[in-house]
Structure formats: structure tokens, C-alpha cells
Amino acid sequence: MIKNLLLLAFVFSFLSVSALGQGYIQSISEFQETLNAEFKDADESPLSAKERKDFKGLPFYPVDEHFRVIAKFEKLPPRSLFQMKTTANSIKDYDVYGVLTFSLEGKGYRLNVYQSHVLRTQEKYKDYLFLPFTDLTNGTETYGGGRYMDLKIPWRYHGIRFQ
């Protein structure tokens, strides 16, 4: 079972200035409640029936607005194939859809946003984007493979729409 989910999954929430403040913390709380409900739901959960019965909720780090940033998104022109190794040791085909840039504690960061070759051919996932990232807790306090965010075109994250 997942040991911890890290608040940094929300670092890149890309909120507009009008959505800052109370809505930020509320949107995180709502996401955590939804995620816990999915873990309890037999149709959605990765847990066994016994694990679901004993499930009390995922442990979350406290919200720390210090790690809240606004990132600049740059959509890139279509590029060549990018092959990404997954945690299941398979290779998946992606395109780099765009890049996010931001700063935290005076240091600049850049993250690629990917689009799956396979998923974009399926109606349900045609607008699906994938943002993987890691941090200093990987493999110690949290899952070693890192974290990710699912995004959609046009971007919606916690009810906020991005163009």
C-alpha cells in the first residue's frame, strides 16, 4: 500500500491569482477526501477486500504553502518519440507536449509534460497529459519511483481551468 502521498504533488497546481488563498487549501482537502474514497471503493481501489476493510485513510503531509508555486507553461511543437521506462520495467512511447518552468527558494526548475502515444488514440484519454517528478523524499519517506500529476487539455486541476 502507498506509504505516503506527498504534498509536492500539489506544488505545480498552476493556480491563477484569483484562485489563491483559501481555495488552495480547500482544493487539496477535497482531493485528499476523493482519493481516500477511491481507495475505499471496491471498483476503484488497488486494495484487497481485507485492506479496504482496515483502510482508515492515506497519510498526508501537512499543507505547506512554502512549496506552492506558479509555473510558466510553454507548449512545444510536435517532437520526435520519447521512450519512458515505467516502474513495471516496460517502455512507453510519449511526446514531450510542453515544459513547465518555475523557481523555488531562488533556484530555477524545469519539468517536461508528456503525452502518451497510446492514450491519445483513446477517446477517454485523448486530452490526457502526464507530469512526472521526484523530490528528496523518494525512496526514504515516500515511493522511490517519484510522483506524478495527471493533467488534461485544456488544463483543469482542482476545478481550475488553464488554457
Secondary structure per residue as TSV (DSSP state, phi and psi in degrees):
chain	resnum	aa	ss	phi	psi
A	1	M	-	360.0	155.2
A	2	I	-	-64.5	127.0
A	3	K	-	-75.7	-47.9
A	4	N	-	-147.6	147.2
A	5	L	B	-112.4	131.8
A	6	L	-	-93.5	138.2
A	7	L	G	-56.4	-28.0
A	8	L	G	-60.1	-13.0
A	9	A	G	-62.2	-16.7
A	10	F	G	-105.8	-0.1
A	11	V	T	-55.5	-35.8
A	12	F	T	-102.3	42.7
A	13	S	-	-73.8	-9.6
A	14	F	-	52.0	39.4
A	15	L	-	-74.3	141.5
A	16	S	-	-73.4	161.1
A	17	V	G	-56.6	-38.0
A	18	S	G	-69.0	-17.5
A	19	A	G	-97.9	2.6
A	20	L	-	-73.6	163.0
A	21	G	S	96.6	-136.6
A	22	Q	H	-54.6	-38.6
A	23	G	H	-60.8	-30.5
A	24	Y	H	-62.7	-52.8
A	25	I	H	-67.1	-40.4
A	26	Q	H	-62.1	-41.1
A	27	S	H	-65.6	-35.6
A	28	I	H	-67.5	-44.6
A	29	S	H	-59.8	-43.1
A	30	E	H	-63.9	-40.9
A	31	F	H	-62.4	-44.3
A	32	Q	H	-62.2	-41.3
A	33	E	H	-63.4	-43.3
A	34	T	H	-63.1	-43.8
A	35	L	H	-62.9	-44.6
A	36	N	H	-61.8	-39.3
A	37	A	H	-63.2	-40.3
A	38	E	H	-63.6	-37.9
A	39	F	H	-68.1	-26.5
A	40	K	H	-85.2	-19.3
A	41	D	-	-82.4	120.7
A	42	A	T	-58.0	-32.2
A	43	D	T	-78.2	-20.4
A	44	E	T	-110.5	-24.7
A	45	S	-	-76.8	142.1
A	46	P	S	-83.0	-2.0
A	47	L	S	-86.9	152.1
A	48	S	-	-72.4	168.9
A	49	A	H	-58.4	-42.3
A	50	K	H	-66.5	-42.7
A	51	E	H	-62.9	-38.9
A	52	R	H	-64.7	-38.8
A	53	K	H	-62.5	-39.2
A	54	D	H	-87.8	-5.5
A	55	F	-	-69.5	123.7
A	56	K	-	-108.1	-7.7
A	57	G	-	127.9	153.7
A	58	L	-	-77.3	145.3
A	59	P	-	-79.3	128.0
A	60	F	B	-117.5	145.8
A	61	Y	-	-67.6	151.2
A	62	P	-	-62.9	148.7
A	63	V	-	-65.5	127.7
A	64	D	-	-126.7	103.2
A	65	E	G	-66.0	-8.9
A	66	H	G	-59.9	-31.2
A	67	F	G	-93.4	11.9
A	68	R	-	-89.7	123.7
A	69	V	-	-131.5	160.6
A	70	I	-	-110.8	123.0
A	71	A	-	-103.2	148.6
A	72	K	E	-92.6	130.9
A	73	F	E	-105.6	133.1
A	74	E	E	-123.6	115.6
A	75	K	E	-75.1	134.0
A	76	L	-	-100.0	152.1
A	77	P	-	-65.6	158.8
A	78	P	-	-51.6	135.8
A	79	R	-	-122.0	-179.7
A	80	S	-	-76.3	169.3
A	81	L	-	-56.8	136.1
A	82	F	E	-120.0	122.9
A	83	Q	E	-101.1	123.4
A	84	M	E	-112.0	129.3
A	85	K	E	-80.3	133.4
A	86	T	-	-98.2	172.0
A	87	T	T	-65.7	-20.6
A	88	A	T	-87.2	11.6
A	89	N	S	61.0	27.2
A	90	S	-	-102.8	165.6
A	91	I	E	-109.9	126.3
A	92	K	E	-115.3	144.3
A	93	D	E	-92.0	128.8
A	94	Y	E	-136.0	161.7
A	95	D	E	-111.7	148.3
A	96	V	E	-79.7	109.2
A	97	Y	E	-78.3	-36.1
A	98	G	E	-170.2	-177.7
A	99	V	E	-135.1	141.6
A	100	L	E	-108.6	136.2
A	101	T	E	-127.1	143.2
A	102	F	E	-162.6	170.1
A	103	S	E	-126.6	149.9
A	104	L	E	-143.8	125.3
A	105	E	T	54.1	39.5
A	106	G	T	77.6	1.9
A	107	K	E	-109.4	135.7
A	108	G	E	-84.1	143.7
A	109	Y	E	-131.4	155.1
A	110	R	E	-142.3	127.4
A	111	L	E	-128.4	137.2
A	112	N	E	-84.3	143.2
A	113	V	E	-109.2	129.4
A	114	Y	E	-111.8	155.8
A	115	Q	E	-127.5	128.8
A	116	S	E	-75.1	134.4
A	117	H	T	-62.6	-41.8
A	118	V	T	-73.1	-48.5
A	119	L	G	-65.6	-33.9
A	120	R	G	-68.7	-10.7
A	121	T	G	-89.6	-7.0
A	122	Q	S	-101.3	131.1
A	123	E	G	-51.8	-45.0
A	124	K	G	-62.5	-31.2
A	125	Y	G	-117.3	13.3
A	126	K	T	-61.3	-26.0
A	127	D	T	-105.7	16.7
A	128	Y	E	-80.9	132.6
A	129	L	E	-123.4	156.3
A	130	F	E	-129.3	126.1
A	131	L	E	-122.3	94.7
A	132	P	E	-88.8	149.3
A	133	F	E	-159.5	163.5
A	134	T	-	-128.2	169.3
A	135	D	-	-150.6	-175.4
A	136	L	T	-72.2	-10.1
A	137	T	T	-89.0	-10.3
A	138	N	B	-57.4	127.0
A	139	G	T	83.3	-8.0
A	140	T	T	-113.9	-66.6
A	141	E	T	-95.4	-21.5
A	142	T	B	-134.2	176.3
A	143	Y	-	-54.8	133.6
A	144	G	T	-67.3	-25.2
A	145	G	T	-76.6	-10.2
A	146	G	-	103.4	-163.9
A	147	R	E	-128.7	169.7
A	148	Y	E	-154.8	162.4
A	149	M	E	-125.5	139.7
A	150	D	E	-92.8	129.1
A	151	L	E	-124.6	162.3
A	152	K	E	-131.4	155.9
A	153	I	S	-101.9	128.5
A	154	P	S	-62.8	151.7
A	155	W	E	-63.5	132.5
A	156	R	E	-133.0	128.5
A	157	Y	E	-143.4	119.1
A	158	H	T	52.6	42.8
A	159	G	T	81.5	-3.0
A	160	I	E	-95.1	135.5
A	161	R	E	-102.3	137.2
A	162	F	E	-124.8	141.5
A	163	Q	-	-105.6	360.0
